[in-house]
């Protein structure tokens, strides 16, 4: 699962959670979002997209946990 809001992104693959923050994340995307992978790559068998709403009121606390881990 990939969540993008503003200049932040949270990526979840199974038990792994990645957090990133960079001004380029907030740029305009026309209908693509790229992941660079080395090795064998990835197979996506199910893809859904939603429009994000407002940040949840617990986001600041969750962000702190992701950055500290």
PDB file as gemmi writes it, atoms N, CA and C in Angstrom:
CRYST1    1.000    1.000    1.000  90.00  90.00  90.00 P 1                      
ATOM      1  N   UNK A   1       0.847  -1.161   0.000  1.00  0.00           N  
ATOM      2  CA  UNK A   1       0.000   0.000   0.000  1.00  0.00           C  
ATOM      3  C   UNK A   1       0.899   1.233   0.000  1.00  0.00           C  
ATOM      4  N   UNK A   2       0.531   2.217  -0.783  1.00  0.00           N  
ATOM      5  CA  UNK A   2       1.268   3.477  -0.850  1.00  0.00           C  
ATOM      6  C   UNK A   2       0.295   4.605  -0.525  1.00  0.00           C  
ATOM      7  N   UNK A   3       0.670   5.428   0.430  1.00  0.00           N  
ATOM      8  CA  UNK A   3      -0.128   6.598   0.777  1.00  0.00           C  
ATOM      9  C   UNK A   3       0.724   7.840   0.536  1.00  0.00           C  
ATOM     10  N   UNK A   4       0.186   8.774  -0.242  1.00  0.00           N  
ATOM     11  CA  UNK A   4       0.899  10.012  -0.558  1.00  0.00           C  
ATOM     12  C   UNK A   4      -0.001  11.174  -0.182  1.00  0.00           C  
ATOM     13  N   UNK A   5       0.553  12.093   0.567  1.00  0.00           N  
ATOM     14  CA  UNK A   5      -0.185  13.308   0.934  1.00  0.00           C  
ATOM     15  C   UNK A   5       0.828  14.431   1.061  1.00  0.00           C  
ATOM     16  N   UNK A   6       0.670  15.461   0.256  1.00  0.00           N  
ATOM     17  CA  UNK A   6       1.628  16.568   0.299  1.00  0.00           C  
ATOM     18  C   UNK A   6       3.012  16.090  -0.077  1.00  0.00           C  
ATOM     19  N   UNK A   7       3.999  16.373   0.764  1.00  0.00           N  
ATOM     20  CA  UNK A   7       5.380  15.971   0.471  1.00  0.00           C  
ATOM     21  C   UNK A   7       5.791  14.717   1.246  1.00  0.00           C  
ATOM     22  N   UNK A   8       4.806  13.938   1.722  1.00  0.00           N  
ATOM     23  CA  UNK A   8       5.092  12.741   2.505  1.00  0.00           C  
ATOM     24  C   UNK A   8       4.555  11.495   1.798  1.00  0.00           C  
ATOM     25  N   UNK A   9       5.231  10.372   2.034  1.00  0.00           N  
ATOM     26  CA  UNK A   9       4.781   9.095   1.494  1.00  0.00           C  
ATOM     27  C   UNK A   9       5.027   8.010   2.534  1.00  0.00           C  
ATOM     28  N   UNK A  10       4.075   7.085   2.648  1.00  0.00           N  
ATOM     29  CA  UNK A  10       4.217   5.898   3.484  1.00  0.00           C  
ATOM     30  C   UNK A  10       3.981   4.703   2.567  1.00  0.00           C  
ATOM     31  N   UNK A  11       4.925   3.765   2.560  1.00  0.00           N  
ATOM     32  CA  UNK A  11       4.844   2.582   1.711  1.00  0.00           C  
ATOM     33  C   UNK A  11       4.852   1.355   2.615  1.00  0.00           C  
ATOM     34  N   UNK A  12       3.923   0.441   2.386  1.00  0.00           N  
ATOM     35  CA  UNK A  12       3.849  -0.781   3.186  1.00  0.00           C  
ATOM     36  C   UNK A  12       3.915  -1.988   2.259  1.00  0.00           C  
ATOM     37  N   UNK A  13       4.885  -2.875   2.505  1.00  0.00           N  
ATOM     38  CA  UNK A  13       5.018  -4.154   1.815  1.00  0.00           C  
ATOM     39  C   UNK A  13       5.000  -5.234   2.885  1.00  0.00           C  
ATOM     40  N   UNK A  14       3.919  -5.930   3.028  1.00  0.00           N  
ATOM     41  CA  UNK A  14       3.839  -6.955   4.070  1.00  0.00           C  
ATOM     42  C   UNK A  14       4.065  -6.339   5.436  1.00  0.00           C  
ATOM     43  N   UNK A  15       5.089  -6.818   6.147  1.00  0.00           N  
ATOM     44  CA  UNK A  15       5.391  -6.309   7.483  1.00  0.00           C  
ATOM     45  C   UNK A  15       6.317  -5.092   7.471  1.00  0.00           C  
ATOM     46  N   UNK A  16       6.782  -4.671   6.303  1.00  0.00           N  
ATOM     47  CA  UNK A  16       7.720  -3.553   6.200  1.00  0.00           C  
ATOM     48  C   UNK A  16       6.969  -2.258   5.923  1.00  0.00           C  
ATOM     49  N   UNK A  17       7.353  -1.191   6.646  1.00  0.00           N  
ATOM     50  CA  UNK A  17       6.754   0.124   6.455  1.00  0.00           C  
ATOM     51  C   UNK A  17       7.871   1.130   6.229  1.00  0.00           C  
ATOM     52  N   UNK A  18       7.784   1.883   5.144  1.00  0.00           N  
ATOM     53  CA  UNK A  18       8.772   2.913   4.813  1.00  0.00           C  
ATOM     54  C   UNK A  18       8.096   4.274   4.825  1.00  0.00           C  
ATOM     55  N   UNK A  19       8.798   5.272   5.352  1.00  0.00           N  
ATOM     56  CA  UNK A  19       8.288   6.644   5.379  1.00  0.00           C  
ATOM     57  C   UNK A  19       9.286   7.544   4.679  1.00  0.00           C  
ATOM     58  N   UNK A  20       8.791   8.462   3.876  1.00  0.00           N  
ATOM     59  CA  UNK A  20       9.669   9.421   3.216  1.00  0.00           C  
ATOM     60  C   UNK A  20       9.024  10.787   3.147  1.00  0.00           C  
ATOM     61  N   UNK A  21       9.869  11.815   3.117  1.00  0.00           N  
ATOM     62  CA  UNK A  21       9.396  13.190   3.007  1.00  0.00           C  
ATOM     63  C   UNK A  21      10.391  13.951   2.146  1.00  0.00           C  
ATOM     64  N   UNK A  22       9.891  14.552   1.058  1.00  0.00           N  
ATOM     65  CA  UNK A  22      10.752  15.314   0.161  1.00  0.00           C  
ATOM     66  C   UNK A  22       9.873  16.213  -0.710  1.00  0.00           C  
ATOM     67  N   UNK A  23      10.342  17.424  -1.039  1.00  0.00           N  
ATOM     68  CA  UNK A  23       9.536  18.324  -1.869  1.00  0.00           C  
ATOM     69  C   UNK A  23       9.138  17.722  -3.229  1.00  0.00           C  
ATOM     70  N   UNK A  24       9.963  16.847  -3.793  1.00  0.00           N  
ATOM     71  CA  UNK A  24       9.622  16.252  -5.086  1.00  0.00           C  
ATOM     72  C   UNK A  24       8.375  15.367  -5.017  1.00  0.00           C  
ATOM     73  N   UNK A  25       8.077  14.825  -3.854  1.00  0.00           N  
ATOM     74  CA  UNK A  25       6.891  13.979  -3.703  1.00  0.00           C  
ATOM     75  C   UNK A  25       5.632  14.801  -3.943  1.00  0.00           C  
ATOM     76  N   UNK A  26       5.687  16.082  -3.616  1.00  0.00           N  
ATOM     77  CA  UNK A  26       4.532  16.972  -3.748  1.00  0.00           C  
ATOM     78  C   UNK A  26       4.337  17.469  -5.180  1.00  0.00           C  
ATOM     79  N   UNK A  27       5.176  17.031  -6.117  1.00  0.00           N  
ATOM     80  CA  UNK A  27       5.061  17.484  -7.500  1.00  0.00           C  
ATOM     81  C   UNK A  27       3.857  16.889  -8.204  1.00  0.00           C  
ATOM     82  N   UNK A  28       3.518  17.473  -9.340  1.00  0.00           N  
ATOM     83  CA  UNK A  28       2.401  16.956 -10.121  1.00  0.00           C  
ATOM     84  C   UNK A  28       2.775  15.633 -10.769  1.00  0.00           C  
ATOM     85  N   UNK A  29       1.815  14.702 -10.765  1.00  0.00           N  
ATOM     86  CA  UNK A  29       1.982  13.415 -11.440  1.00  0.00           C  
ATOM     87  C   UNK A  29       0.851  13.299 -12.442  1.00  0.00           C  
ATOM     88  N   UNK A  30       1.159  12.943 -13.660  1.00  0.00           N  
ATOM     89  CA  UNK A  30       0.110  12.768 -14.655  1.00  0.00           C  
ATOM     90  C   UNK A  30      -0.514  11.385 -14.535  1.00  0.00           C  
ATOM     91  N   UNK A  31      -0.282  10.395 -14.584  1.00  0.00           N  
ATOM     92  CA  UNK A  31      -0.933   9.128 -14.333  1.00  0.00           C  
ATOM     93  C   UNK A  31       0.103   8.063 -14.037  1.00  0.00           C  
ATOM     94  N   UNK A  32       1.213   8.475 -13.440  1.00  0.00           N  
ATOM     95  CA  UNK A  32       2.248   7.492 -13.124  1.00  0.00           C  
ATOM     96  C   UNK A  32       2.797   7.722 -11.721  1.00  0.00           C  
ATOM     97  N   UNK A  33       3.265   6.670 -11.141  1.00  0.00           N  
ATOM     98  CA  UNK A  33       4.029   6.726  -9.902  1.00  0.00           C  
ATOM     99  C   UNK A  33       5.042   5.614 -10.005  1.00  0.00           C  
ATOM    100  N   UNK A  34       6.313   5.939  -9.950  1.00  0.00           N  
ATOM    101  CA  UNK A  34       7.368   4.964 -10.229  1.00  0.00           C  
ATOM    102  C   UNK A  34       8.065   4.484  -8.970  1.00  0.00           C  
ATOM    103  N   UNK A  35       8.374   3.197  -8.961  1.00  0.00           N  
ATOM    104  CA  UNK A  35       9.252   2.597  -7.973  1.00  0.00           C  
ATOM    105  C   UNK A  35      10.422   2.012  -8.732  1.00  0.00           C  
ATOM    106  N   UNK A  36      11.609   2.397  -8.383  1.00  0.00           N  
ATOM    107  CA  UNK A  36      12.796   1.793  -8.983  1.00  0.00           C  
ATOM    108  C   UNK A  36      13.150   0.551  -8.189  1.00  0.00           C  
ATOM    109  N   UNK A  37      13.375  -0.542  -8.891  1.00  0.00           N  
ATOM    110  CA  UNK A  37      13.699  -1.802  -8.221  1.00  0.00           C  
ATOM    111  C   UNK A  37      14.897  -2.443  -8.913  1.00  0.00           C  
ATOM    112  N   UNK A  38      15.725  -3.097  -8.122  1.00  0.00           N  
ATOM    113  CA  UNK A  38      16.828  -3.861  -8.689  1.00  0.00           C  
ATOM    114  C   UNK A  38      16.549  -5.336  -8.456  1.00  0.00           C  
ATOM    115  N   UNK A  39      17.181  -6.171  -9.199  1.00  0.00           N  
ATOM    116  CA  UNK A  39      16.960  -7.607  -9.028  1.00  0.00           C  
ATOM    117  C   UNK A  39      15.796  -8.077  -9.869  1.00  0.00           C  
ATOM    118  N   UNK A  40      15.003  -8.963  -9.312  1.00  0.00           N  
ATOM    119  CA  UNK A  40      13.919  -9.586 -10.064  1.00  0.00           C  
ATOM    120  C   UNK A  40      12.713  -8.680 -10.261  1.00  0.00           C  
ATOM    121  N   UNK A  41      12.553  -7.652  -9.462  1.00  0.00           N  
ATOM    122  CA  UNK A  41      11.418  -6.752  -9.597  1.00  0.00           C  
ATOM    123  C   UNK A  41      10.217  -7.212  -8.805  1.00  0.00           C  
ATOM    124  N   UNK A  42       9.055  -6.675  -9.139  1.00  0.00           N  
ATOM    125  CA  UNK A  42       7.825  -6.939  -8.392  1.00  0.00           C  
ATOM    126  C   UNK A  42       6.697  -7.241  -9.360  1.00  0.00           C  
ATOM    127  N   UNK A  43       5.761  -8.029  -8.926  1.00  0.00           N  
ATOM    128  CA  UNK A  43       4.550  -8.311  -9.676  1.00  0.00           C  
ATOM    129  C   UNK A  43       3.381  -7.755  -8.886  1.00  0.00           C  
ATOM    130  N   UNK A  44       2.639  -6.843  -9.487  1.00  0.00           N  
ATOM    131  CA  UNK A  44       1.448  -6.283  -8.848  1.00  0.00           C  
ATOM    132  C   UNK A  44       0.242  -6.995  -9.430  1.00  0.00           C  
ATOM    133  N   UNK A  45      -0.530  -7.646  -8.573  1.00  0.00           N  
ATOM    134  CA  UNK A  45      -1.701  -8.354  -9.071  1.00  0.00           C  
ATOM    135  C   UNK A  45      -3.008  -7.662  -8.705  1.00  0.00           C  
ATOM    136  N   UNK A  46      -2.942  -6.586  -7.950  1.00  0.00           N  
ATOM    137  CA  UNK A  46      -4.149  -5.852  -7.581  1.00  0.00           C  
ATOM    138  C   UNK A  46      -3.763  -4.405  -7.315  1.00  0.00           C  
ATOM    139  N   UNK A  47      -4.437  -3.492  -7.955  1.00  0.00           N  
ATOM    140  CA  UNK A  47      -4.108  -2.082  -7.804  1.00  0.00           C  
ATOM    141  C   UNK A  47      -5.403  -1.283  -7.677  1.00  0.00           C  
ATOM    142  N   UNK A  48      -5.474  -0.452  -6.639  1.00  0.00           N  
ATOM    143  CA  UNK A  48      -6.600   0.453  -6.453  1.00  0.00           C  
ATOM    144  C   UNK A  48      -6.038   1.821  -6.092  1.00  0.00           C  
ATOM    145  N   UNK A  49      -6.758   2.864  -6.461  1.00  0.00           N  
ATOM    146  CA  UNK A  49      -6.326   4.225  -6.137  1.00  0.00           C  
ATOM    147  C   UNK A  49      -7.507   5.000  -5.567  1.00  0.00           C  
ATOM    148  N   UNK A  50      -7.233   5.796  -4.547  1.00  0.00           N  
ATOM    149  CA  UNK A  50      -8.230   6.653  -3.926  1.00  0.00           C  
ATOM    150  C   UNK A  50      -7.667   8.061  -3.829  1.00  0.00           C  
ATOM    151  N   UNK A  51      -8.523   9.023  -3.747  1.00  0.00           N  
ATOM    152  CA  UNK A  51      -8.112  10.402  -3.499  1.00  0.00           C  
ATOM    153  C   UNK A  51      -8.018  10.599  -1.996  1.00  0.00           C  
ATOM    154  N   UNK A  52      -6.903  11.171  -1.568  1.00  0.00           N  
ATOM    155  CA  UNK A  52      -6.689  11.373  -0.133  1.00  0.00           C  
ATOM    156  C   UNK A  52      -7.545  12.517   0.382  1.00  0.00           C  
ATOM    157  N   UNK A  53      -7.971  12.384   1.612  1.00  0.00           N  
ATOM    158  CA  UNK A  53      -8.703  13.456   2.283  1.00  0.00           C  
ATOM    159  C   UNK A  53      -7.744  14.225   3.170  1.00  0.00           C  
ATOM    160  N   UNK A  54      -8.255  14.742   4.260  1.00  0.00           N  
ATOM    161  CA  UNK A  54      -7.410  15.463   5.207  1.00  0.00           C  
ATOM    162  C   UNK A  54      -6.562  14.482   6.009  1.00  0.00           C  
ATOM    163  N   UNK A  55      -5.480  14.987   6.590  1.00  0.00           N  
ATOM    164  CA  UNK A  55      -4.673  14.155   7.479  1.00  0.00           C  
ATOM    165  C   UNK A  55      -5.519  13.728   8.668  1.00  0.00           C  
ATOM    166  N   UNK A  56      -5.333  12.514   9.115  1.00  0.00           N  
ATOM    167  CA  UNK A  56      -6.028  12.071  10.320  1.00  0.00           C  
ATOM    168  C   UNK A  56      -5.460  12.818  11.520  1.00  0.00           C  
ATOM    169  N   UNK A  57      -6.269  12.992  12.542  1.00  0.00           N  
ATOM    170  CA  UNK A  57      -5.809  13.740  13.714  1.00  0.00           C  
ATOM    171  C   UNK A  57      -4.724  12.980  14.479  1.00  0.00           C  
ATOM    172  N   UNK A  58      -4.471  11.708  14.152  1.00  0.00           N  
ATOM    173  CA  UNK A  58      -3.419  10.927  14.807  1.00  0.00           C  
ATOM    174  C   UNK A  58      -2.143  10.859  13.974  1.00  0.00           C  
ATOM    175  N   UNK A  59      -2.104  11.572  12.833  1.00  0.00           N  
ATOM    176  CA  UNK A  59      -0.966  11.448  11.924  1.00  0.00           C  
ATOM    177  C   UNK A  59       0.348  11.905  12.550  1.00  0.00           C  
ATOM    178  N   UNK A  60       0.370  12.980  13.295  1.00  0.00           N  
ATOM    179  CA  UNK A  60       1.617  13.473  13.890  1.00  0.00           C  
ATOM    180  C   UNK A  60       2.234  12.422  14.805  1.00  0.00           C  
ATOM    181  N   UNK A  61       1.413  11.738  15.575  1.00  0.00           N  
ATOM    182  CA  UNK A  61       1.902  10.690  16.480  1.00  0.00           C  
ATOM    183  C   UNK A  61       2.422   9.487  15.686  1.00  0.00           C  
ATOM    184  N   UNK A  62       1.683   9.083  14.646  1.00  0.00           N  
ATOM    185  CA  UNK A  62       2.102   7.946  13.817  1.00  0.00           C  
ATOM    186  C   UNK A  62       3.394   8.271  13.070  1.00  0.00           C  
ATOM    187  N   UNK A  63       3.517   9.502  12.542  1.00  0.00           N  
ATOM    188  CA  UNK A  63       4.724   9.919  11.828  1.00  0.00           C  
ATOM    189  C   UNK A  63       5.939   9.817  12.739  1.00  0.00           C  
ATOM    190  N   UNK A  64       5.793  10.260  13.971  1.00  0.00           N  
ATOM    191  CA  UNK A  64       6.903  10.201  14.930  1.00  0.00           C  
ATOM    192  C   UNK A  64       7.353   8.760  15.147  1.00  0.00           C  
ATOM    193  N   UNK A  65       6.409   7.822  15.230  1.00  0.00           N  
ATOM    194  CA  UNK A  65       6.760   6.412  15.404  1.00  0.00           C  
ATOM    195  C   UNK A  65       7.498   5.877  14.181  1.00  0.00           C  
ATOM    196  N   UNK A  66       7.079   6.263  12.976  1.00  0.00           N  
ATOM    197  CA  UNK A  66       7.727   5.776  11.759  1.00  0.00           C  
ATOM    198  C   UNK A  66       9.146   6.309  11.609  1.00  0.00           C  
ATOM    199  N   UNK A  67       9.346   7.559  11.970  1.00  0.00           N  
ATOM    200  CA  UNK A  67      10.672   8.174  11.842  1.00  0.00           C  
ATOM    201  C   UNK A  67      11.634   7.631  12.881  1.00  0.00           C  
ATOM    202  N   UNK A  68      11.156   7.353  14.082  1.00  0.00           N  
ATOM    203  CA  UNK A  68      12.047   6.883  15.159  1.00  0.00           C  
ATOM    204  C   UNK A  68      12.458   5.438  14.999  1.00  0.00           C  
ATOM    205  N   UNK A  69      11.663   4.609  14.317  1.00  0.00           N  
ATOM    206  CA  UNK A  69      11.956   3.182  14.226  1.00  0.00           C  
ATOM    207  C   UNK A  69      13.056   2.885  13.287  1.00  0.00           C  
TER     208      UNK A  69                                                      
END                                                                             
